[in-house]
């Protein structure tokens, strides 16, 4: 159920290790402000350590943070 591969301008490779998901929800009082995310910490085959975020409402993935 988690991410298997990352392809972007800052990270590119298979996910070797993954932790999560950590779910975050809020804004339930308003359709415009409502959010629901799952976050994963991953290490990719190119050596990148990142936090990925899946937005359930937009059905899209984003790189939320990079670790050094």
C-alpha positions, 0 to 999 in steps of 0.5 A: 500500500505504500510508495514503490518508486519516486520520480521527480527533479530531486529524487529518482529511484525505487523505494528501498525502505519505507516507514508509515503511513502517518495519517493527518486529517483536519478541516472537517468543518468546511469542504474548502478547508478539509484535508486528509494526508498519509505521510511516508518516510522513504529511502530511494535507490539513488540515496535520497531520504524524503518524506512523501505525502499522499493527498487523499482528496487530490489523489496525488503524491508530493515530496513534502521534505528532504532529509540530509 
